[in-house]
């Protein structure tokens, strides 16, 4: 099984809300279409960015179905508080024609138990044997899949073809050194916006799943293109990638925090996407200070990128 779906740049879609705070699937599809039109390879739904804990299983499945029906390549998140739900999402994803799975560890119940996680992963992978899948490592899920468990699972489930790492630089380096560098059939996906350069250049990542890319698709595609060129030895691209990543650093850092969806939805509204104005829970809002901070940082970045992108060389050569 190939890992082609886990390459390039892939936004983790957020779920827009209607006025009654129910999912707006029409807006979800429009957003997914806009991301693909901008140059993204695929979309993820429903991961942490999609607010999976706040949606019913039926709502999540409807979102997947609507995206697939629109002709979009969809990678489905399997986050759940019990394995039965996770298995149902995996089986549904394969049934309706999704292109891949993001296998999320079991949470809350026995989350730190290796035997429990092994059984959880195996059940998900077995429920969708025709879909390429990556295991999703995140500090927020409270379980880190290490090399021995990964290869034990891969031995029995050939659809496990990679690893999405949401941790920091050290976690990304571990994944590259001990899991994903043995051959080209095992992929490493960058799972956090602050580690794009490190993931591509130092760890051999094949792609990036992005949050801030929903807000700034052109600029994030530009960063990925520069980082990929740098990973191939282009010295000018390396310098430009570091400049762009540094300029994006504050906005990318939102991806690491618990308010990531609140920040990215607010930034989407600032970019003219009013369908992201609401969250599912009425009290889930940024403070006035948080909003002001995000607004100033976005304005600063937009002004900087407008000037910086006029520079010659790798900037124009690799612009998306």
Buried (B, 14 or more C-beta within 10 A) or exposed (E): BEBBBBBBBBBBBBBBBEEEBEBBBEBBBBBBBBBBEBBBBBBBBBBBBBBBEBBEBEBBBBBBBBBBEBEBBBBBBBBBEEBEBBBBBBBBBBEBBBBBBBBBBBBEEBBEEEEBBBBBBBBBBBBBEEBBBBBBBBEEBEBBBBBEBBBEBBEEBEBBBBBBBBBBBEBBBBBBEBBBEEEEEBBBBBBBBBBBBBBBBBBBBBBBBBBBBBBBBBBBBBBBBBBBBBBEEBEBBBBBBBBBBEBBEBBBBBBBEEBBBBBBBBBBBBBEBEBBEBBBEEEBBBEEEBBEBBEEBBEEBEEBBEEBBEEEEBBEBBEB
